[in-house]
């Protein structure tokens, strides 16, 4: 499995990386996020909300 990541965007006043959910999901509405050995699913709902599930 290959992973693509969108480079974070940073503003001059923020030290926290920011990612576009639409870029992460590549406009498909779903993305998998892996943390250690756990896979999470990020989903954009029809109402434009984000849901992160294990």
N, CA, C and O atoms as a GROMACS GRO file, in nm:
protein
  216
    1UNK      N    1   0.085  -0.117   0.000
    1UNK     CA    2   0.000   0.000   0.000
    1UNK      C    3   0.089   0.123   0.000
    1UNK      O    4   0.182   0.132   0.080
    2UNK      N    5   0.062   0.217  -0.087
    2UNK     CA    6   0.139   0.340  -0.090
    2UNK      C    7   0.061   0.451  -0.022
    2UNK      O    8  -0.062   0.451  -0.019
    3UNK      N    9   0.135   0.543   0.032
    3UNK     CA   10   0.073   0.654   0.104
    3UNK      C   11   0.112   0.783   0.037
    3UNK      O   12   0.228   0.804   0.001
    4UNK      N   13   0.014   0.869   0.019
    4UNK     CA   14   0.041   1.003  -0.032
    4UNK      C   15   0.005   1.100   0.078
    4UNK      O   16  -0.093   1.081   0.150
    5UNK      N   17   0.084   1.201   0.091
    5UNK     CA   18   0.050   1.300   0.190
    5UNK      C   19   0.061   1.438   0.129
    5UNK      O   20   0.152   1.466   0.051
    6UNK      N   21  -0.030   1.520   0.165
    6UNK     CA   22  -0.031   1.658   0.119
    6UNK      C   23   0.057   1.738   0.214
    6UNK      O   24   0.038   1.730   0.336
    7UNK      N   25   0.151   1.814   0.162
    7UNK     CA   26   0.235   1.893   0.252
    7UNK      C   27   0.150   1.987   0.336
    7UNK      O   28   0.054   2.045   0.285
    8UNK      N   29   0.184   2.001   0.462
    8UNK     CA   30   0.106   2.090   0.548
    8UNK      C   31   0.121   2.235   0.504
    8UNK      O   32   0.224   2.275   0.451
    9UNK      N   33   0.017   2.311   0.528
    9UNK     CA   34   0.026   2.455   0.505
    9UNK      C   35   0.041   2.520   0.642
    9UNK      O   36  -0.025   2.482   0.738
   10UNK      N   37   0.126   2.617   0.648
   10UNK     CA   38   0.150   2.684   0.776
   10UNK      C   39   0.136   2.834   0.757
   10UNK      O   40   0.185   2.892   0.660
   11UNK      N   41   0.070   2.893   0.852
   11UNK     CA   42   0.064   3.039   0.851
   11UNK      C   43   0.175   3.090   0.942
   11UNK      O   44   0.227   3.017   1.026
   12UNK      N   45   0.210   3.214   0.925
   12UNK     CA   46   0.318   3.272   1.004
   12UNK      C   47   0.285   3.271   1.152
   12UNK      O   48   0.376   3.268   1.235
   13UNK      N   49   0.156   3.274   1.188
   13UNK     CA   50   0.119   3.284   1.329
   13UNK      C   51   0.090   3.147   1.392
   13UNK      O   52   0.060   3.140   1.511
   14UNK      N   53   0.100   3.038   1.314
   14UNK     CA   54   0.064   2.907   1.367
   14UNK      C   55   0.179   2.809   1.350
   14UNK      O   56   0.239   2.798   1.243
   15UNK      N   57   0.210   2.737   1.459
   15UNK     CA   58   0.314   2.635   1.454
   15UNK      C   59   0.253   2.497   1.432
   15UNK      O   60   0.327   2.399   1.424
   16UNK      N   61   0.120   2.488   1.424
   16UNK     CA   62   0.051   2.361   1.408
   16UNK      C   63   0.024   2.338   1.259
   16UNK      O   64  -0.034   2.425   1.193
   17UNK      N   65   0.064   2.222   1.204
   17UNK     CA   66   0.037   2.196   1.062
   17UNK      C   67  -0.113   2.191   1.034
   17UNK      O   68  -0.191   2.146   1.118
   18UNK      N   69  -0.153   2.236   0.917
   18UNK     CA   70  -0.294   2.234   0.876
   18UNK      C   71  -0.304   2.161   0.743
   18UNK      O   72  -0.225   2.185   0.652
   19UNK      N   73  -0.402   2.070   0.732
   19UNK     CA   74  -0.423   1.992   0.611
   19UNK      C   75  -0.565   2.012   0.563
   19UNK      O   76  -0.658   2.022   0.644
   20UNK      N   77  -0.582   2.019   0.434
   20UNK     CA   78  -0.716   2.027   0.377
   20UNK      C   79  -0.777   1.888   0.373
   20UNK      O   80  -0.718   1.797   0.315
   21UNK      N   81  -0.893   1.869   0.435
   21UNK     CA   82  -0.961   1.740   0.434
   21UNK      C   83  -0.996   1.700   0.291
   21UNK      O   84  -0.994   1.581   0.258
   22UNK      N   85  -1.028   1.795   0.208
   22UNK     CA   86  -1.061   1.764   0.068
   22UNK      C   87  -0.937   1.715  -0.007
   22UNK      O   88  -0.948   1.628  -0.093
   23UNK      N   89  -0.820   1.770   0.025
   23UNK     CA   90  -0.697   1.720  -0.036
   23UNK      C   91  -0.665   1.580   0.016
   23UNK      O   92  -0.624   1.493  -0.062
   24UNK      N   93  -0.684   1.557   0.145
   24UNK     CA   94  -0.656   1.426   0.202
   24UNK      C   95  -0.744   1.318   0.142
   24UNK      O   96  -0.700   1.205   0.121
   25UNK      N   97  -0.869   1.352   0.115
   25UNK     CA   98  -0.962   1.253   0.059
   25UNK      C   99  -0.960   1.252  -0.093
   25UNK      O  100  -1.031   1.174  -0.156
   26UNK      N  101  -0.880   1.338  -0.152
   26UNK     CA  102  -0.868   1.351  -0.297
   26UNK      C  103  -1.006   1.365  -0.361
   26UNK      O  104  -1.037   1.302  -0.462
   27UNK      N  105  -1.089   1.448  -0.300
   27UNK     CA  106  -1.225   1.478  -0.346
   27UNK      C  107  -1.318   1.357  -0.345
   27UNK      O  108  -1.431   1.367  -0.393
   28UNK      N  109  -1.274   1.244  -0.290
   28UNK     CA  110  -1.358   1.125  -0.286
   28UNK      C  111  -1.440   1.113  -0.159
   28UNK      O  112  -1.532   1.032  -0.154
   29UNK      N  113  -1.409   1.190  -0.058
   29UNK     CA  114  -1.486   1.189   0.065
   29UNK      C  115  -1.435   1.093   0.170
   29UNK      O  116  -1.483   1.097   0.284
   30UNK      N  117  -1.337   1.006   0.137
   30UNK     CA  118  -1.282   0.911   0.234
   30UNK      C  119  -1.130   0.912   0.228
   30UNK      O  120  -1.070   0.926   0.121
   31UNK      N  121  -1.069   0.896   0.346
   31UNK     CA  122  -0.923   0.880   0.352
   31UNK      C  123  -0.893   0.788   0.470
   31UNK      O  124  -0.964   0.788   0.570
   32UNK      N  125  -0.787   0.710   0.457
   32UNK     CA  126  -0.742   0.628   0.568
   32UNK      C  127  -0.621   0.694   0.631
   32UNK      O  128  -0.531   0.741   0.562
   33UNK      N  129  -0.621   0.698   0.763
   33UNK     CA  130  -0.513   0.758   0.840
   33UNK      C  131  -0.458   0.648   0.929
   33UNK      O  132  -0.532   0.584   1.003
   34UNK      N  133  -0.327   0.627   0.923
   34UNK     CA  134  -0.264   0.520   1.000
   34UNK      C  135  -0.182   0.582   1.112
   34UNK      O  136  -0.100   0.670   1.090
   35UNK      N  137  -0.206   0.533   1.233
   35UNK     CA  138  -0.130   0.574   1.351
   35UNK      C  139  -0.079   0.447   1.416
   35UNK      O  140  -0.157   0.366   1.466
   36UNK      N  141   0.053   0.429   1.416
   36UNK     CA  142   0.116   0.306   1.463
   36UNK      C  143   0.056   0.188   1.387
   36UNK      O  144   0.072   0.181   1.265
   37UNK      N  145  -0.012   0.096   1.452
   37UNK     CA  146  -0.069  -0.019   1.382
   37UNK      C  147  -0.221  -0.009   1.368
   37UNK      O  148  -0.286  -0.108   1.337
   38UNK      N  149  -0.277   0.109   1.392
   38UNK     CA  150  -0.422   0.130   1.384
   38UNK      C  151  -0.456   0.211   1.259
   38UNK      O  152  -0.388   0.308   1.227
   39UNK      N  153  -0.562   0.170   1.190
   39UNK     CA  154  -0.610   0.242   1.072
   39UNK      C  155  -0.742   0.309   1.105
   39UNK      O  156  -0.834   0.245   1.155
   40UNK      N  157  -0.751   0.437   1.076
   40UNK     CA  158  -0.871   0.516   1.099
   40UNK      C  159  -0.925   0.562   0.965
   40UNK      O  160  -0.849   0.577   0.869
   41UNK      N  161  -1.055   0.584   0.958
   41UNK     CA  162  -1.117   0.634   0.836
   41UNK      C  163  -1.170   0.775   0.861
   41UNK      O  164  -1.247   0.798   0.955
   42UNK      N  165  -1.130   0.867   0.778
   42UNK     CA  166  -1.179   1.004   0.781
   42UNK      C  167  -1.282   1.017   0.670
   42UNK      O  168  -1.254   0.984   0.555
   43UNK      N  169  -1.400   1.064   0.705
   43UNK     CA  170  -1.509   1.075   0.606
   43UNK      C  171  -1.567   1.215   0.611
   43UNK      O  172  -1.589   1.271   0.719
   44UNK      N  173  -1.593   1.270   0.494
   44UNK     CA  174  -1.664   1.398   0.484
   44UNK      C  175  -1.810   1.364   0.455
   44UNK      O  176  -1.840   1.296   0.357
   45UNK      N  177  -1.901   1.412   0.541
   45UNK     CA  178  -2.043   1.383   0.524
   45UNK      C  179  -2.103   1.476   0.418
   45UNK      O  180  -2.040   1.572   0.374
   46UNK      N  181  -2.226   1.444   0.378
   46UNK     CA  182  -2.296   1.530   0.281
   46UNK      C  183  -2.318   1.670   0.337
   46UNK      O  184  -2.328   1.766   0.261
   47UNK      N  185  -2.326   1.680   0.470
   47UNK     CA  186  -2.346   1.810   0.533
   47UNK      C  187  -2.214   1.886   0.550
   47UNK      O  188  -2.212   1.998   0.602
   48UNK      N  189  -2.102   1.826   0.504
   48UNK     CA  190  -1.974   1.894   0.514
   48UNK      C  191  -1.906   1.879   0.649
   48UNK      O  192  -1.815   1.956   0.680
   49UNK      N  193  -1.948   1.783   0.729
   49UNK     CA  194  -1.886   1.757   0.859
   49UNK      C  195  -1.783   1.646   0.843
   49UNK      O  196  -1.787   1.569   0.747
   50UNK      N  197  -1.691   1.638   0.939
   50UNK     CA  198  -1.589   1.532   0.938
   50UNK      C  199  -1.620   1.428   1.044
   50UNK      O  200  -1.659   1.461   1.156
   51UNK      N  201  -1.602   1.301   1.007
   51UNK     CA  202  -1.617   1.190   1.101
   51UNK      C  203  -1.490   1.107   1.093
   51UNK      O  204  -1.447   1.070   0.984
   52UNK      N  205  -1.429   1.078   1.208
   52UNK     CA  206  -1.311   0.994   1.216
   52UNK      C  207  -1.349   0.869   1.293
   52UNK      O  208  -1.390   0.877   1.409
   53UNK      N  209  -1.337   0.754   1.230
   53UNK     CA  210  -1.374   0.627   1.294
   53UNK      C  211  -1.256   0.532   1.289
   53UNK      O  212  -1.168   0.542   1.204
   54UNK      N  213  -1.257   0.438   1.383
   54UNK     CA  214  -1.152   0.338   1.392
   54UNK      C  215  -1.193   0.216   1.314
   54UNK      O  216  -1.118   0.118   1.309
   0.00000   0.00000   0.00000
